[in-house]
Amino acid sequence: MFNQRLRVNLADLAMSIAKVVDLMNAAVGQHHMQVAYWAYRLADALALPDEDKFDICIAGLLHDIGAFSLQERLDLLAFEDARPGEHAMAGCLILEPFEPFASIAGLIKFHHLPWKNGGGAFQDGVQVPAGSHLLHLADRVAVLISGREPVLAQVGDICASISRRSGEVFVPEHVDALMAMKHRAYVWLDAASDPMETVLKRTVPFPARELSAQDLVEFSKLLCRLIDFKSEFTATHSSGVAAVAVELARVTGFSRSERRLIEIAGYLHDLGKLAIPSEIIEKRGRLTENEQFIMRAHVYHTYQALEPFEALRPVNQWGSLHQERLNGTGYPFGLGGDDLPLGARIMAVADVFTALTEDRPYRKGMDTKGTMAVLQSMSDRDELDATLVARVFRHFDRFNTIRESAQQQAVGEYKDFHRILEMKTGSHNDG
C-alpha cells in the first residue's frame, strides 16, 4: 500500500503546519489561515486561473513559516513591519526544494515587497510574481482586523487605510478588488470566524493531490528542516533520530516499507516544536516551570497536526508517542506497556540515544560509557524497551556512526541555508 500513490491533499498538509505554527502565541491567532482566506478571495475577485488561486491560498497558509522566534511573529503583526525580508527569504529557501511547493516558495519570497507605483514589479532584475503582491495585500488586511470589536465596525477604516497606500504599497487593481468586497458583510464575517479552517474548507475547492511514498519522505524532510532550523541548538536533531530509528527498525525486523514510515516518523517526531518559540528552545539555563509545560506540549501538538491523515496513522503513533514510557510515566497521554506500539518504542530509544550522543553548541555529546549508563538506567526503570536498548548496545558503534553521518549532512544543509540567507538578505547568523 505504501508504495502506491496516496490521495493526500496538500492544502490539508499546509493547514496542519499553519495551525501548529500559529499556536506559538495567542496574539498570533489564526493569522496564516486568515491570510490564506483573503488571498483566495482577492484572487477569485480578480478571476485568476484556478491553479493560481490554489497556489496563492497555500502560500497564505505558509507565508510566515520562516519567522522562527516569537518576537519575529509579533513584529510582523504590526502594519508597518520594519524587517520584512528575512523571514520571507527563509520560508522560500525551506519550501522550494519540495517540487509541489516550488511555485509557492516563489510567491512567499517577495510577499512584503511594496508596489512602488510599478517599481515593485522587479527586484534585483528578477520579475516578481503578481501573486506576491496579492499575498502582501492579503497579509496586511488580515493584520488590520482586530478581535477587540465587531469586524463590520472596522471595515470602513481598514478599506480607507489600504486605499491610502494604493499605488505606493499595493497594486491598484488589487486594491480595487478589495474595495469591491467592502459591502459584502459575509466576506468580512468569514474572515473573523473561528475556526478559520472550517471557513477555508467551505470556501476553497482545493483539488486532491496524489503523493507517492517518496513525495511523503521529501515532504517530511521539508518539515524536518523547518523544525530543526529554528535554532542551532536543534539544527540536526531530527535527522539523527530518523537515521537511528531506521537502523534500529532494520535490526528489529521491520520491512522496507515500514522502515520508510519510521523514517518519516523520525523526521516529524518534533513537529509540535513549531509551536515552541525559539527563545525557549535556545535557552541555556534551566527552564521555568511554565516554560517546561510549554515545551512538554510539543508532542501533543505533533499528534494533533498528524491526526487528520489516515495514510500517516502509523507515523503519528510512532512519532508523537516518543516521550511516552513503558512504565506509564511519560507524556502526553501517560501510556505504557502494551499500549505503546513497537514503532513508538523504537522512536523513544532513538530520540534518547541521539539526544545523549549529539553535540550541541553549549556541550559535547556524551561518550559511549556515559550514554550506555543512561540508557541502561532508563531500561532498568522500565522507561525504555530493554530488548531495543540491548540491540543498541550490541551495535553501538554502528548506530553512532550512522547518527554522525546523518547529522554531518544536516550540518552542511543548515550552514548552506544560513549562508544563502545571509547572502540574499544581508542578515547574519552565527549558526
C-alpha positions as CSV (number, residue, x, y, z in Angstrom):
1,M,0.0,0.0,0.0
2,F,2.7,2.5,0.9
3,N,4.4,2.1,-2.4
4,Q,1.3,3.2,-4.3
5,R,0.3,6.8,-4.8
6,L,-1.7,8.2,-1.8
7,R,-4.5,10.6,-2.0
8,V,-3.2,13.3,0.3
9,N,-4.5,16.9,0.0
10,L,-1.5,19.3,0.0
11,A,-3.8,22.0,1.3
12,D,-4.6,19.9,4.3
13,L,-0.9,19.3,5.0
14,A,-0.3,23.1,4.7
15,M,-3.2,23.8,7.1
16,S,-1.7,21.4,9.7
17,I,1.6,23.3,9.5
18,A,-0.2,26.6,9.8
19,K,-2.2,25.5,12.8
20,V,0.9,24.4,14.7
21,V,3.0,27.5,13.8
22,D,0.1,29.8,14.9
23,L,0.0,28.1,18.3
24,M,3.2,29.9,19.2
25,N,1.2,32.7,21.0
26,A,-2.4,33.7,21.4
27,A,-1.7,37.1,19.9
28,V,-0.8,35.4,16.6
29,G,-4.3,33.9,16.5
30,Q,-5.2,32.4,13.2
31,H,-3.0,34.7,11.1
32,H,-1.9,32.1,8.5
33,M,-5.5,30.9,7.9
34,Q,-6.8,34.5,7.6
35,V,-4.2,35.4,5.1
36,A,-5.0,32.3,3.1
37,Y,-8.6,33.3,3.1
38,W,-8.0,36.8,1.9
39,A,-5.5,35.7,-0.7
40,Y,-8.1,33.3,-2.2
41,R,-10.9,35.9,-2.0
42,L,-8.8,38.5,-3.8
43,A,-7.6,36.0,-6.4
44,D,-11.1,34.9,-7.1
45,A,-12.3,38.5,-7.4
46,L,-9.6,39.1,-10.0
47,A,-10.7,35.9,-11.9
48,L,-7.3,34.3,-11.7
49,P,-6.9,30.8,-13.1
50,D,-7.9,28.1,-10.5
51,E,-4.3,26.8,-10.2
52,D,-3.1,30.3,-9.3
53,K,-5.9,30.7,-6.8
54,F,-4.9,27.5,-5.1
55,D,-1.2,28.3,-5.1
56,I,-1.7,31.7,-3.5
57,C,-4.1,30.3,-0.9
58,I,-1.5,27.7,0.1
59,A,1.2,30.4,0.1
60,G,-1.0,32.3,2.6
61,L,-1.1,29.3,4.8
62,L,2.8,29.1,4.8
63,H,3.9,32.7,4.3
64,D,5.5,33.4,7.7
65,I,7.0,30.0,8.4
66,G,10.5,31.5,8.1
67,A,9.8,33.6,11.2
68,F,11.2,31.3,13.9
69,S,11.0,33.4,17.0
70,L,8.0,34.7,18.9
71,Q,9.3,38.3,18.6
72,E,9.6,38.0,14.8
73,R,6.0,36.8,14.7
74,L,4.7,39.6,16.9
75,D,6.7,42.2,14.9
76,L,5.0,41.0,11.7
77,L,1.6,41.8,13.2
78,A,2.5,45.4,13.1
79,F,1.0,47.0,10.0
80,E,4.3,48.8,9.1
81,D,6.8,46.0,9.7
82,A,10.4,47.0,10.0
83,R,12.4,44.0,8.7
84,P,10.0,42.0,6.4
85,G,12.5,40.5,4.0
86,E,14.5,37.9,6.1
87,H,11.6,35.6,7.1
88,A,10.2,35.7,3.6
89,M,13.5,34.5,2.1
90,A,13.9,31.9,4.9
91,G,10.5,30.5,4.1
92,C,11.3,30.4,0.4
93,L,14.6,28.6,0.9
94,I,12.9,25.9,3.1
95,L,10.0,25.3,0.8
96,E,11.5,25.4,-2.7
97,P,13.3,22.0,-2.7
98,F,9.9,20.3,-2.4
99,E,8.7,20.3,-6.0
100,P,4.9,20.7,-5.3
101,F,5.7,23.8,-3.3
102,A,8.3,25.4,-5.6
103,S,6.0,27.9,-7.2
104,I,4.5,28.7,-3.7
105,A,8.0,29.4,-2.4
106,G,8.4,32.0,-5.2
107,L,5.3,33.8,-4.0
108,I,6.4,33.9,-0.4
109,K,9.9,35.2,-1.3
110,F,8.6,38.6,-2.3
111,H,5.4,38.8,-0.2
112,H,6.4,42.0,1.6
113,L,7.7,43.9,-1.4
114,P,5.9,47.3,-1.9
115,W,4.5,48.0,-5.4
116,K,6.2,51.4,-5.6
117,N,3.9,52.5,-8.5
118,G,5.2,49.7,-10.7
119,G,8.8,49.7,-9.4
120,G,8.0,46.6,-7.4
121,A,7.4,44.6,-10.5
122,F,11.1,43.7,-10.4
123,Q,13.5,43.1,-7.6
124,D,17.3,42.9,-8.4
125,G,16.5,42.3,-12.0
126,V,14.1,39.5,-11.3
127,Q,10.4,39.7,-12.2
128,V,8.3,39.5,-9.1
129,P,5.2,37.2,-9.3
130,A,2.0,39.2,-9.3
131,G,0.7,36.7,-6.7
132,S,3.4,38.0,-4.3
133,H,1.8,41.5,-4.3
134,L,-1.6,40.0,-3.9
135,L,-0.3,38.0,-0.9
136,H,1.1,41.2,0.5
137,L,-2.3,42.9,0.4
138,A,-4.0,39.8,1.9
139,D,-1.4,39.7,4.7
140,R,-1.9,43.4,5.6
141,V,-5.7,43.2,5.5
142,A,-5.5,40.3,8.0
143,V,-3.2,42.3,10.3
144,L,-5.6,45.2,10.4
145,I,-8.6,43.1,11.6
146,S,-8.8,43.3,15.4
147,G,-10.6,40.9,17.7
148,R,-11.5,43.7,20.1
149,E,-14.5,45.0,18.2
150,P,-17.0,43.7,15.7
151,V,-15.4,43.2,12.3
152,L,-18.1,45.0,10.4
153,A,-17.4,48.1,12.5
154,Q,-13.8,48.0,11.2
155,V,-14.4,47.6,7.5
156,G,-14.5,51.4,6.7
157,D,-11.2,52.1,8.5
158,I,-9.5,49.1,7.0
159,C,-10.5,50.0,3.5
160,A,-9.5,53.6,4.0
161,S,-6.1,52.6,5.3
162,I,-5.5,50.3,2.3
163,S,-6.8,52.8,-0.2
164,R,-4.3,55.5,1.0
165,R,-1.5,53.1,0.1
166,S,-2.8,52.2,-3.3
167,G,0.0,52.6,-5.8
168,E,2.8,53.2,-3.4
169,V,2.4,50.0,-1.4
170,F,-0.3,47.9,-3.1
171,V,-1.2,47.2,-6.7
172,P,-4.1,49.5,-7.5
173,E,-6.0,46.7,-9.3
174,H,-5.7,44.5,-6.2
175,V,-6.9,47.3,-4.0
176,D,-9.9,47.7,-6.3
177,A,-10.7,44.0,-5.9
178,L,-10.7,44.5,-2.1
179,M,-12.9,47.6,-2.4
180,A,-15.4,45.6,-4.4
181,M,-15.9,43.4,-1.4
182,K,-16.3,46.3,1.0
183,H,-20.1,45.9,1.4
184,R,-20.1,42.1,1.3
185,A,-20.6,41.6,5.0
186,Y,-20.3,37.8,4.8
187,V,-16.8,38.0,3.5
188,W,-15.7,40.0,6.5
189,L,-17.6,37.9,8.9
190,D,-16.0,34.8,7.4
191,A,-12.6,36.4,7.8
192,A,-13.2,36.9,11.6
193,S,-14.6,33.5,12.2
194,D,-13.3,30.8,14.5
195,P,-12.2,28.3,13.4
196,M,-10.9,29.6,10.1
197,E,-10.0,26.1,9.0
198,T,-13.8,25.4,8.6
199,V,-14.3,28.6,6.6
200,L,-11.4,27.8,4.3
201,K,-12.5,24.3,3.6
202,R,-16.0,25.6,2.9
203,T,-14.8,28.4,0.7
204,V,-11.9,27.0,-1.3
205,P,-12.5,23.9,-3.5
206,F,-9.0,22.5,-3.1
207,P,-8.1,19.7,-5.5
208,A,-6.8,16.4,-4.1
209,R,-3.2,15.8,-4.9
210,E,-1.8,12.3,-5.0
211,L,1.6,11.9,-3.4
212,S,4.0,9.0,-3.8
213,A,5.8,7.4,-0.9
214,Q,8.9,9.4,-2.0
215,D,6.9,12.6,-2.1
216,L,5.9,12.0,1.6
217,V,9.5,11.4,2.5
218,E,10.6,14.6,0.8
219,F,7.7,16.5,2.5
220,S,8.8,15.1,5.9
221,K,12.4,16.3,5.1
222,L,11.0,19.8,4.4
223,L,9.3,19.8,7.8
224,C,12.4,18.4,9.4
225,R,14.4,21.4,8.2
226,L,11.6,23.7,9.3
227,I,11.6,22.2,12.8
228,D,15.3,21.9,13.3
229,F,16.4,25.1,11.6
230,K,14.6,27.2,14.2
231,S,17.8,27.0,16.3
232,E,21.4,25.9,16.1
233,F,20.6,24.0,19.3
234,T,18.4,21.6,17.4
235,A,19.7,22.0,13.8
236,T,20.4,18.3,13.3
237,H,18.4,16.5,15.9
238,S,15.5,15.1,13.8
239,S,17.9,13.9,11.1
240,G,19.9,12.0,13.7
241,V,16.7,10.5,15.2
242,A,15.4,9.4,11.8
243,A,18.7,7.7,10.9
244,V,19.0,5.9,14.2
245,A,15.3,4.8,14.2
246,V,15.6,3.4,10.7
247,E,18.7,1.3,11.6
248,L,17.1,0.1,14.9
249,A,13.9,-0.8,12.9
250,R,16.1,-2.7,10.4
251,V,17.8,-4.9,13.1
252,T,14.4,-5.4,14.7
253,G,13.0,-6.9,11.5
254,F,10.9,-4.1,10.1
255,S,10.1,-4.4,6.3
256,R,11.4,-1.8,3.8
257,S,8.1,0.0,3.6
258,E,7.8,0.0,7.4
259,R,11.3,1.5,7.7
260,R,10.3,4.3,5.3
261,L,7.3,5.0,7.6
262,I,9.6,5.1,10.6
263,E,12.0,7.4,8.7
264,I,9.1,9.9,8.2
265,A,8.1,9.5,11.8
266,G,11.7,10.3,12.8
267,Y,11.7,13.5,10.7
268,L,8.3,14.6,12.1
269,H,8.5,13.4,15.7
270,D,9.2,17.0,16.9
271,L,6.7,18.7,14.5
272,G,5.0,20.3,17.5
273,K,8.1,22.3,18.3
274,L,7.0,24.7,15.5
275,A,4.6,25.9,18.2
276,I,7.5,26.5,20.7
277,P,9.2,29.9,20.4
278,S,12.9,29.6,19.6
279,E,13.5,31.8,22.7
280,I,12.6,28.7,24.8
281,I,14.3,26.2,22.6
282,E,17.6,28.2,22.8
283,K,17.5,28.9,26.5
284,R,20.8,27.8,28.0
285,G,19.7,27.9,31.6
286,R,17.1,25.8,33.3
287,L,13.6,26.3,32.0
288,T,11.0,27.8,34.3
289,E,8.0,25.6,35.3
290,N,5.8,27.4,32.7
291,E,8.4,27.0,30.0
292,Q,8.7,23.3,30.8
293,F,4.9,23.0,30.4
294,I,5.1,24.8,27.0
295,M,8.0,22.5,25.9
296,R,6.2,19.3,27.0
297,A,3.2,20.3,24.9
298,H,5.1,19.9,21.7
299,V,4.4,16.1,21.4
300,Y,0.6,16.7,21.8
301,H,0.8,19.3,19.0
302,T,2.6,16.8,16.9
303,Y,-0.2,14.3,17.5
304,Q,-2.9,16.9,16.7
305,A,-1.2,18.0,13.5
306,L,-0.9,14.5,12.1
307,E,-4.1,13.0,13.4
308,P,-6.3,14.0,10.4
309,F,-4.2,12.0,7.9
310,E,-5.3,8.3,7.7
311,A,-2.3,7.5,5.5
312,L,0.0,8.8,8.2
313,R,-1.6,7.0,11.1
314,P,1.4,4.7,11.9
315,V,3.7,7.7,11.5
316,N,1.6,9.6,14.1
317,Q,1.5,6.7,16.5
318,W,5.3,6.2,16.4
319,G,6.4,9.8,16.2
320,S,4.0,11.6,18.6
321,L,4.5,8.9,21.3
322,H,8.2,9.2,21.6
323,Q,8.1,10.8,25.0
324,E,5.8,8.0,26.4
325,R,7.5,5.5,28.8
326,L,6.8,1.8,29.3
327,N,6.1,2.3,33.0
328,G,3.4,5.0,32.2
329,T,5.4,8.0,33.4
330,G,5.8,9.6,30.0
331,Y,3.6,12.2,28.3
332,P,1.3,13.5,26.8
333,F,-1.0,10.5,27.2
334,G,0.6,8.5,30.0
335,L,0.5,5.3,28.0
336,G,2.6,2.3,28.9
337,G,3.2,-1.4,28.4
338,D,1.1,-3.0,25.6
339,D,-0.4,0.4,24.7
340,L,2.9,1.5,23.2
341,P,3.4,0.1,19.7
342,L,6.9,-1.2,18.8
343,G,7.5,1.7,16.4
344,A,6.9,4.2,19.3
345,R,9.3,2.3,21.5
346,I,12.0,2.4,18.7
347,M,11.4,6.1,18.3
348,A,11.8,6.7,22.1
349,V,15.2,4.8,22.2
350,A,16.4,6.6,19.0
351,D,15.4,10.0,20.5
352,V,17.2,9.4,23.8
353,F,20.3,7.9,22.1
354,T,20.5,10.9,19.7
355,A,20.0,13.5,22.4
356,L,22.7,11.9,24.5
357,T,25.4,11.4,21.9
358,E,24.9,14.5,19.6
359,D,27.0,17.7,20.1
360,R,25.1,20.9,21.0
361,P,26.6,24.4,20.8
362,Y,26.7,24.5,24.6
363,R,28.1,21.0,25.3
364,K,29.7,18.0,23.7
365,G,27.9,14.7,23.2
366,M,28.2,12.1,25.9
367,D,30.8,9.3,25.4
368,T,29.9,5.6,24.9
369,K,30.2,4.7,28.6
370,G,28.1,7.6,29.8
371,T,25.4,7.0,27.1
372,M,25.2,3.3,27.8
373,A,24.8,4.1,31.6
374,V,21.9,6.4,31.0
375,L,20.2,4.0,28.6
376,Q,20.7,1.1,31.0
377,S,19.3,3.1,33.9
378,M,16.2,4.0,31.8
379,S,15.8,0.4,30.8
380,D,16.1,-0.8,34.4
381,R,13.3,1.7,35.4
382,D,11.2,0.2,32.6
383,E,11.1,3.5,30.8
384,L,12.7,2.2,27.6
385,D,12.3,-1.2,25.9
386,A,15.1,-3.4,27.3
387,T,15.3,-5.5,24.2
388,L,15.8,-2.5,22.0
389,V,18.4,-1.0,24.3
390,A,20.3,-4.3,24.2
391,R,20.3,-4.1,20.4
392,V,21.8,-0.6,20.6
393,F,24.5,-1.9,22.9
394,R,25.4,-4.8,20.6
395,H,25.8,-2.4,17.6
396,F,26.6,0.8,19.5
397,D,29.5,2.0,17.2
398,R,27.4,1.4,14.0
399,F,24.4,3.3,15.4
400,N,26.7,6.2,16.4
401,T,28.4,6.3,13.0
402,I,25.0,6.3,11.3
403,R,23.9,9.2,13.5
404,E,27.1,11.2,13.0
405,S,26.9,10.7,9.2
406,A,23.2,11.9,9.1
407,Q,23.9,14.8,11.3
408,Q,27.0,15.9,9.4
409,Q,24.9,16.1,6.3
410,A,22.3,18.1,8.2
411,V,25.0,20.5,9.5
412,G,26.0,21.2,5.9
413,E,22.4,21.9,4.9
414,Y,22.0,24.2,7.9
415,K,25.1,26.1,7.1
416,D,24.2,26.4,3.4
417,F,20.8,27.6,4.4
418,H,22.2,30.4,6.6
419,R,24.9,31.3,4.1
420,I,22.4,31.7,1.3
421,L,20.0,33.6,3.6
422,E,22.8,36.0,4.7
423,M,23.9,36.5,1.1
424,K,20.4,37.3,-0.1
425,T,19.3,39.4,2.8
426,G,22.4,40.8,4.4
427,S,21.4,39.2,7.7
428,H,23.9,37.5,10.0
429,N,23.6,34.3,11.9
430,D,26.4,32.6,13.8
431,G,25.0,29.1,13.1
